[in-house]
């Protein structure tokens, strides 16, 4: 489900997956919303089965979705939106 949300003070359209255990964001999007992140040395398995190296991690990112406001972590990926 696509939802309007506020991430790091920017209005963005996000794909909401209630069964996901990790939040992913493209490196391009982190630049657009001025999100600070640090390098990471982990990999993740893509939908087609390929292993992809993460670009980095963003911690304690402010997020608002509807009436809910809190923080969450994002894994930064080289994949396009």
N, C-alpha and C positions, 0 to 999 in steps of 0.2 A: 504494500500500500504506500503510495506517495503522499507525503504530508508536508505542509508548510511548517517550518520550525525556525528557531533563532539559535544560531551557533556562534559563540564568540562575538555576539552583538550584531551579527549579519543575518538577514532573512535569507533562508535557503530552502530548496525543495529537497527532502530526504526520502530515501526508500526505507520504510519501517518494516523490519522483520522481527516479529515478537519471539521467534524461536532462535534467533542468533545469539551467540555467546561472545562475539567480538564486534566492535564498531570499526568499519573501514572508511577511509577518506582518501581521495586521490591527492597527490602532491600538488597538482594544479589548483585544486579547491583550497588547500591550506594557504596557498599564496593569495588567492582571491579574498579570503576572509581574515588574512593577516594572523594566522594561527602559528604560534611557536611550537616547535617539536624538536626532539633529539634523535640522533641516529640510533638505529636498532640493528641487531644482527640475527634476527629470527626469519623464518620462512613460513609461508602458508600455502595450502593446497587450493588452487583455483577450481572453479566449477568443472572445467574440462580435464582436471587431474594433474595439471602441471604445477610444480613447486615454484613459487615466486618469492624472491627476497623482499622483505619489508624495507621501505625507505626509512621509516622512523616511527616514533610514538609521541603522541601529544597527551599529556596528563592533566586531569582536573579541568577539563574544558567546560565553560559555562554553556548550558543548553536549556532552552525553554520549548516546551511542546504543549500547546493548549494552556491549561492552568498549572501544569507541572513545571517546576524550575529546579535545576540541580546541576551537578557536574558529572562528567563521564570521561573515559579515556578513548582515544582513537588510535588505530594502527594506520599509519600513513603508507600508501601503496603507490607503485608506479603506474597503476592501471587507470585508464580514462574513466570519466564518470559515465 
